[in-house]
Amino acid sequence: MVNHKWRIPAMQGLGFRLAKGQVVRVTDVEGEQVADFAAYRADDTSERLDPSVTLDALRAIKVKPMDIIYSNKYRPLLTVMADTVGKHDFINSACRPEMYELLYNKQHHASCYHNLNTALAPFGIPAPDQHYSLNLFMNTVIHPSGQISIERPLSKPGDYIELRAEMDLIVGISACPCEESACNGYKCTPIDVEIL
């Protein structure tokens, strides 16, 4: 089998096919960089990765090796095979230009929403109203008060997560372009992607 490896430049995206049984490794090259991860069933794109369903099925806000990532139809989509970080975000939707306008008063900002749309378009997946992605390496903290804060990611250079496809998938990944907060440690850097 051909070994595929890509480097997603800072603030950009990537789309690719992942066959059932294949494992993808997503690596934080320099540390503290979020990667928004979206996945669709290849032969029926009405079925997609769903963070809220995953939280519901697992009854947990963190995943660990051998946990399943579920689709919006409550079917296994991916299995976590390895994870050197252990902290990812299932709560926040993909950043989009309107978010930067509201929170940071920035106009026409690069976004994970745009990156994922661009990455998935060649596979015939139309832009949804929003991407509800698994935000790899993102460190969302829920405080006892109920407030939520985005802290610097816990990932160090070379940290990774490996996910095994449980069905044929089309995957989009965005190296998050947010430099305005601790989300990416105030600096956007590349993400490595490898099909093992």
Backbone as numpy.savetxt, mean C-alpha at the origin, in Angstrom:
# Nx Ny Nz CAx CAy CAz Cx Cy Cz
11.22 -19.69 -13.63 10.37 -18.49 -13.63 11.25 -17.25 -13.63
10.86 -16.25 -14.40 11.62 -15.01 -14.49 11.49 -14.23 -13.19
12.62 -13.70 -12.74 12.63 -12.89 -11.52 12.45 -11.43 -11.93
11.38 -10.80 -11.43 11.10 -9.42 -11.77 11.42 -8.54 -10.57
12.15 -7.46 -10.84 12.47 -6.50 -9.78 12.42 -5.10 -10.36
11.80 -4.20 -9.59 11.68 -2.81 -10.01 12.05 -1.91 -8.85
12.50 -0.72 -9.16 12.64 0.35 -8.17 11.63 1.43 -8.54
10.71 1.73 -7.62 9.76 2.81 -7.83 10.43 4.10 -7.37
10.67 5.05 -8.26 11.28 6.31 -7.83 10.41 7.02 -6.80
11.03 7.83 -5.99 10.29 8.61 -5.00 9.13 9.34 -5.67
7.95 9.27 -5.03 6.76 10.00 -5.44 6.09 9.45 -6.70
6.47 8.23 -7.15 5.87 7.66 -8.35 5.18 6.33 -8.03
4.68 5.65 -9.07 3.93 4.42 -8.88 4.35 3.34 -9.85
3.81 2.14 -9.63 4.12 0.97 -10.45 2.91 0.06 -10.49
2.63 -0.53 -11.65 1.59 -1.54 -11.79 2.18 -2.80 -12.38
1.67 -3.97 -11.97 2.18 -5.25 -12.47 1.19 -6.36 -12.17
1.37 -7.49 -12.83 0.57 -8.68 -12.57 1.29 -9.57 -11.56
0.51 -10.20 -10.70 1.04 -11.13 -9.71 0.18 -12.39 -9.79
0.79 -13.50 -10.22 0.05 -14.74 -10.41 -0.19 -15.44 -9.08
-1.27 -16.20 -9.01 -1.57 -16.98 -7.81 -0.36 -17.80 -7.41
0.01 -17.72 -6.14 1.16 -18.45 -5.62 2.46 -17.67 -5.64
2.53 -16.61 -6.43 3.74 -15.79 -6.45 3.80 -14.92 -5.20
5.01 -14.61 -4.78 5.25 -13.77 -3.61 5.91 -12.47 -4.06
5.36 -11.35 -3.62 5.97 -10.05 -3.90 6.59 -9.52 -2.62
7.82 -9.05 -2.73 8.50 -8.40 -1.61 8.54 -6.90 -1.89
8.03 -6.11 -0.95 8.07 -4.65 -1.04 9.05 -4.17 0.02
10.10 -3.46 -0.43 11.20 -3.07 0.45 11.30 -1.56 0.55
11.43 -1.08 1.78 11.68 0.33 2.04 13.19 0.55 1.92
13.60 1.17 0.82 15.02 1.26 0.47 15.82 2.06 1.50
15.34 3.27 1.82 16.09 4.15 2.71 15.49 4.27 4.11
14.30 3.68 4.29 13.64 3.76 5.59 12.64 4.89 5.65
11.58 4.70 6.46 10.56 5.71 6.73 9.81 6.16 5.47
9.56 5.22 4.54 8.83 5.56 3.32 7.59 4.68 3.20
6.44 5.30 3.06 5.18 4.58 2.92 4.97 4.14 1.47
4.39 2.95 1.31 4.03 2.44 -0.01 2.56 2.04 0.01
1.72 2.80 -0.70 0.30 2.46 -0.79 0.15 1.28 -1.76
-0.51 0.22 -1.30 -0.61 -1.05 -2.02 -2.07 -1.34 -2.33
-2.41 -1.40 -3.62 -3.76 -1.75 -4.06 -3.67 -3.00 -4.92
-4.70 -3.86 -4.83 -4.69 -5.10 -5.62 -6.11 -5.43 -6.06
-6.22 -5.90 -7.30 -7.49 -6.28 -7.90 -7.41 -7.70 -8.45
-8.50 -8.44 -8.34 -8.56 -9.75 -8.96 -8.43 -9.57 -10.47
-7.53 -10.32 -11.09 -7.18 -10.08 -12.49 -8.35 -10.31 -13.44
-9.19 -11.32 -13.17 -10.27 -11.65 -14.11 -11.62 -11.06 -13.70
-11.64 -10.29 -12.61 -12.87 -9.62 -12.17 -12.48 -8.48 -11.24
-12.27 -7.31 -11.85 -11.73 -6.20 -11.06 -12.76 -5.55 -10.14
-13.98 -6.10 -10.10 -14.91 -5.64 -9.07 -14.49 -6.18 -7.70
-13.58 -7.13 -7.69 -13.05 -7.67 -6.43 -11.65 -7.10 -6.21
-11.46 -6.51 -5.03 -10.20 -5.80 -4.77 -9.82 -5.93 -3.30
-8.59 -5.60 -3.03 -8.12 -5.56 -1.65 -8.98 -4.60 -0.84
-9.36 -5.02 0.38 -10.21 -4.17 1.21 -9.68 -4.15 2.64
-9.07 -3.04 3.06 -8.52 -2.96 4.41 -9.57 -3.13 5.50
-10.77 -2.56 5.31 -11.77 -2.64 6.37 -12.29 -4.07 6.52
-12.46 -4.78 5.41 -12.87 -6.19 5.50 -11.78 -6.99 6.19
-10.53 -6.68 5.88 -9.41 -7.39 6.52 -9.43 -7.17 8.03
-9.63 -5.93 8.46 -9.74 -5.65 9.90 -10.89 -6.44 10.51
-12.01 -6.48 9.81 -13.19 -7.19 10.31 -12.92 -8.68 10.43
-12.32 -9.27 9.39 -12.07 -10.72 9.38 -11.02 -11.13 10.40
-9.97 -10.32 10.54 -8.89 -10.67 11.46 -9.19 -10.27 12.90
-10.13 -9.32 13.07 -10.39 -8.76 14.40 -9.10 -8.20 15.00
-8.32 -7.55 14.14 -7.03 -6.99 14.57 -6.68 -5.83 13.67
-5.88 -4.91 14.20 -5.46 -3.74 13.44 -4.03 -3.89 12.93
-3.38 -4.98 13.31 -2.03 -5.29 12.83 -2.05 -6.67 12.18
-1.20 -6.84 11.17 -1.04 -8.16 10.57 0.32 -8.73 10.95
0.39 -10.05 10.91 1.62 -10.77 11.20 1.77 -11.88 10.17
2.94 -12.48 10.06 3.11 -13.57 9.09 2.04 -14.65 9.23
1.53 -15.07 8.07 0.48 -16.06 7.87 -0.93 -15.47 8.05
-1.04 -14.18 8.35 -2.35 -13.53 8.32 -2.78 -13.31 6.87
-4.08 -13.27 6.66 -4.65 -13.10 5.32 -5.13 -11.67 5.13
-4.87 -11.13 3.95 -5.44 -9.86 3.52 -6.64 -10.21 2.65
-7.80 -9.65 2.99 -9.05 -10.05 2.34 -9.50 -9.05 1.27
-10.36 -9.57 0.38 -10.99 -8.73 -0.64 -12.29 -8.15 -0.10
-12.87 -7.25 -0.88 -14.17 -6.67 -0.52 -15.28 -7.71 -0.53
-15.01 -8.91 -1.06 -15.99 -10.00 -1.06 -15.64 -11.05 -0.01
-14.81 -10.65 0.96 -14.44 -11.50 2.08 -13.76 -12.81 1.64
-12.95 -12.71 0.59 -12.19 -13.87 0.13 -10.70 -13.58 0.29
-9.91 -14.61 0.59 -8.46 -14.40 0.73 -7.85 -13.87 -0.57
-7.14 -12.75 -0.46 -6.50 -12.14 -1.62 -4.99 -12.33 -1.57
-4.44 -12.12 -0.39 -2.99 -12.23 -0.17 -2.75 -12.81 1.21
-1.59 -13.45 1.38 -1.16 -13.92 2.69 0.18 -13.27 3.03
0.29 -12.76 4.24 1.56 -12.19 4.70 2.52 -13.34 4.97
3.63 -13.36 4.25 4.62 -14.43 4.41 5.77 -14.02 5.32
6.13 -12.76 5.28 7.22 -12.25 6.13 7.01 -10.75 6.29
7.48 -10.22 7.41 7.30 -8.80 7.70 8.33 -8.39 8.74
9.25 -7.52 8.34 10.30 -7.09 9.27 9.94 -5.81 10.03
8.75 -5.28 9.78 8.34 -4.03 10.43 7.20 -4.25 11.42
6.12 -4.86 10.97 5.01 -5.18 11.85 4.05 -4.03 12.10
4.22 -2.91 11.40 3.31 -1.77 11.59 2.99 -1.17 10.23
1.72 -1.32 9.84 1.22 -0.80 8.58 -0.15 -0.19 8.84
-0.67 0.55 7.88 -1.91 1.28 8.09 -3.05 0.69 7.27
-4.18 0.42 7.96 -5.39 -0.07 7.32 -6.51 0.95 7.37
-6.25 2.13 7.90 -7.31 3.08 8.19 -7.44 4.17 7.12
-6.34 4.74 6.71 -6.37 5.91 5.83 -6.49 5.52 4.36
-7.33 6.23 3.65 -7.40 6.05 2.20 -6.19 6.73 1.56
-6.00 6.46 0.27 -4.86 7.03 -0.44 -4.93 8.56 -0.42
-3.78 9.20 -0.26 -3.75 10.67 -0.34 -4.14 11.10 -1.75
-4.76 12.27 -1.83 -5.22 12.79 -3.11 -5.10 14.31 -3.10
-5.15 14.97 -4.26 -4.93 16.42 -4.28 -5.82 17.20 -3.33
-7.07 16.79 -3.20 -7.98 17.51 -2.32 -7.54 17.44 -0.86
-6.90 16.33 -0.48 -6.39 16.21 0.88 -5.28 17.23 1.14
-4.39 17.38 0.16 -3.29 18.35 0.32 -3.82 19.78 0.38
-4.90 20.04 -0.37 -5.51 21.37 -0.32 -6.11 21.64 1.06
-6.82 20.66 1.61 -7.50 20.83 2.89 -6.51 20.89 4.06
-5.56 19.96 4.09 -4.68 19.83 5.26 -3.43 20.69 5.19
-2.93 20.97 3.96 -1.64 21.64 3.84 -1.68 22.90 2.96
-2.86 23.24 2.43 -3.01 24.41 1.56 -2.07 24.34 0.36
-1.90 23.13 -0.17 -1.06 22.91 -1.35 -1.96 22.58 -2.54
-1.72 23.21 -3.67 -2.52 23.02 -4.87 -1.80 22.05 -5.82
-2.58 21.19 -6.48 -2.08 20.31 -7.54 -0.90 19.44 -7.07
-0.99 18.93 -5.87 0.09 18.12 -5.28 0.06 16.71 -5.85
1.22 16.12 -6.06 1.31 14.70 -6.42 0.60 13.88 -5.33
0.04 12.72 -5.71 -0.72 11.95 -4.73 -0.67 10.46 -5.05
-0.92 9.66 -4.02 -1.03 8.21 -4.22 -2.24 7.88 -5.09
-3.31 8.66 -4.96 -4.49 8.44 -5.79 -4.11 8.53 -7.27
-3.40 9.57 -7.65 -2.96 9.73 -9.04 -1.96 8.64 -9.43
-0.99 8.36 -8.57 0.01 7.33 -8.88 -0.63 5.98 -9.12
-1.59 5.60 -8.28 -2.26 4.31 -8.45 -3.12 4.30 -9.71
-3.82 5.39 -9.98 -4.61 5.46 -11.22 -3.72 5.26 -12.43
-2.58 5.94 -12.45 -1.64 5.85 -13.58 -1.06 4.45 -13.70
-0.74 3.84 -12.56 -0.14 2.50 -12.56 -1.12 1.42 -13.02
-2.40 1.59 -12.70 -3.39 0.56 -12.98 -4.08 0.74 -14.33
-4.02 1.94 -14.89 -4.71 2.23 -16.16 -4.30 1.29 -17.30
-3.01 0.95 -17.47 -2.65 0.05 -18.58 -3.29 -1.33 -18.49
-3.81 -1.69 -17.31 -4.45 -2.98 -17.13 -5.98 -2.88 -17.25
-6.46 -1.71 -17.69 -7.88 -1.53 -17.93 -8.69 -1.27 -16.69
-8.03 -0.87 -15.60 -8.74 -0.57 -14.36 -9.02 0.92 -14.31
-10.29 1.31 -14.36 -10.61 2.74 -14.34 -10.38 3.35 -12.97
-10.18 4.66 -12.96 -9.97 5.36 -11.69 -11.22 5.23 -10.82
-11.08 4.73 -9.59 -12.24 4.66 -8.70 -12.48 6.02 -8.05
-13.55 6.12 -7.27 -13.77 7.38 -6.56 -12.67 7.60 -5.52
-12.11 6.52 -5.00 -11.00 6.59 -4.05 -10.33 5.23 -3.99
-9.03 5.22 -3.67 -8.31 3.97 -3.42 -8.25 3.75 -1.92
-8.77 2.61 -1.48 -8.66 2.22 -0.09 -7.57 1.16 -0.03
-6.35 1.62 0.15 -5.17 0.78 0.02 -4.68 0.29 1.37
-3.82 -0.72 1.30 -3.03 -1.13 2.46 -1.78 -0.28 2.41
-1.58 0.56 3.41 -0.49 1.53 3.39 0.71 0.95 4.13
1.57 0.30 3.35 2.71 -0.41 3.92 3.67 0.57 4.59
4.12 0.21 5.76 5.10 0.95 6.57 4.53 2.23 7.20
3.27 2.55 6.95 2.69 3.77 7.51 2.37 3.56 8.99
2.76 4.52 9.82 2.64 4.39 11.27 1.51 5.30 11.78
0.30 4.76 11.75 -0.86 5.47 12.27 -1.06 5.09 13.73
-1.15 6.07 14.59 -1.30 5.83 16.03 -2.69 6.29 16.47
-3.41 5.39 17.11 -4.71 5.73 17.68 -4.52 5.94 19.18
-4.75 7.15 19.63 -4.51 7.51 21.02 -5.72 7.15 21.90
-5.50 6.97 23.20 -6.61 6.65 24.10 -7.75 7.67 24.03
-7.44 8.89 23.68 -8.47 9.94 23.57 -9.38 9.75 22.36
-8.94 8.87 21.44 -9.68 8.69 20.20 -9.06 9.46 19.04
-8.12 10.36 19.35 -7.43 11.10 18.29 -6.50 10.16 17.52
-6.28 10.50 16.26 -5.39 9.73 15.39 -4.25 10.63 14.95
-3.03 10.10 14.98 -1.89 10.85 14.47 -1.06 9.96 13.56
-0.43 10.59 12.58 0.48 9.90 11.68 1.89 10.19 12.17
2.60 9.17 12.60 3.96 9.32 13.11 4.96 8.81 12.09
6.23 9.05 12.35 7.26 8.57 11.43 7.19 7.04 11.33
7.33 6.49 10.12 7.32 5.04 9.99 8.41 4.39 10.85
8.16 3.15 11.26 9.13 2.40 12.04 10.14 1.67 11.16
9.89 1.68 9.85 10.76 0.93 8.94 12.14 1.57 8.82
13.14 0.70 8.81 14.54 1.09 8.61 14.97 0.73 7.19
16.11 1.23 6.73 16.58 0.87 5.39 16.65 -0.65 5.21
16.02 -1.14 4.16 16.05 -2.56 3.86 14.92 -3.36 4.46
14.09 -2.76 5.31 12.94 -3.47 5.86 11.94 -3.79 4.74
11.21 -4.91 4.90 10.31 -5.35 3.84 9.13 -6.12 4.38
8.15 -6.30 3.51 7.04 -7.21 3.74 6.90 -8.08 2.49
6.57 -9.35 2.70 6.34 -10.27 1.59 4.90 -10.76 1.63
4.24 -10.69 0.46 2.83 -11.05 0.34 2.67 -12.08 -0.78
1.98 -13.18 -0.47 1.72 -14.22 -1.47 0.31 -14.07 -2.04
0.21 -14.08 -3.35 -1.09 -13.95 -4.02 -1.90 -15.23 -3.86
-3.16 -15.08 -3.44 -4.05 -16.23 -3.32 -4.99 -16.35 -4.52
-4.86 -15.43 -5.46 -5.54 -15.49 -6.76 -4.72 -14.63 -7.71
-4.96 -14.76 -9.00 -4.25 -13.91 -9.97 -4.67 -12.47 -9.74
-3.67 -11.59 -9.63 -3.93 -10.21 -9.24 -3.30 -9.21 -10.21
-3.86 -8.01 -10.20 -3.21 -6.83 -10.76 -2.93 -5.92 -9.57
-1.69 -5.51 -9.44 -1.25 -4.77 -8.26 -0.77 -3.38 -8.66
-1.11 -2.39 -7.86 -0.58 -1.05 -8.00 0.08 -0.64 -6.70
1.26 -0.03 -6.79 1.97 0.46 -5.61 2.41 1.89 -5.86
2.21 2.74 -4.86 2.64 4.13 -4.93 3.66 4.41 -3.84
4.81 4.96 -4.23 5.76 5.49 -3.24 5.20 6.85 -2.82
4.60 6.89 -1.65 3.79 8.05 -1.23 4.56 9.37 -1.35
3.93 10.40 -1.96 4.61 11.67 -2.20 4.41 12.73 -1.13
3.97 12.33 0.07 3.72 13.32 1.12 5.00 13.69 1.86
5.46 14.92 1.66 6.64 15.43 2.39 6.23 16.42 3.47
4.93 16.66 3.60 4.45 17.71 4.49 4.26 17.25 5.93
4.39 15.96 6.19 4.15 15.45 7.55 5.14 14.35 7.86
4.98 13.77 9.05 5.86 12.67 9.47 5.57 11.39 8.70
4.54 11.37 7.88 4.13 10.17 7.15 5.31 9.44 6.51
6.16 10.18 5.81 7.36 9.62 5.19 8.63 10.19 5.81
8.57 10.56 7.07 9.74 11.15 7.71 10.15 12.46 7.08
9.19 13.17 6.47 9.42 14.49 5.85 10.33 14.42 4.62
10.54 13.23 4.07 11.38 13.08 2.87 10.91 11.87 2.09
10.63 12.06 0.81 10.16 10.96 -0.03 11.33 10.23 -0.67
11.30 8.90 -0.61 12.40 8.06 -1.11 11.84 6.88 -1.90
12.70 6.09 -2.57 12.20 5.01 -3.43 11.69 3.80 -2.65
11.00 2.95 -3.39 10.52 1.66 -2.89 10.96 0.59 -3.89
11.50 -0.51 -3.40 11.84 -1.64 -4.25 10.73 -2.68 -4.23
10.46 -3.26 -5.39 9.44 -4.30 -5.54 10.06 -5.47 -6.28
9.89 -6.67 -5.73 10.45 -7.86 -6.36 9.46 -9.00 -6.27
9.24 -9.68 -7.41 8.47 -10.92 -7.41 9.47 -12.05 -7.20
9.33 -12.75 -6.10 10.30 -13.77 -5.73 10.03 -15.08 -6.48
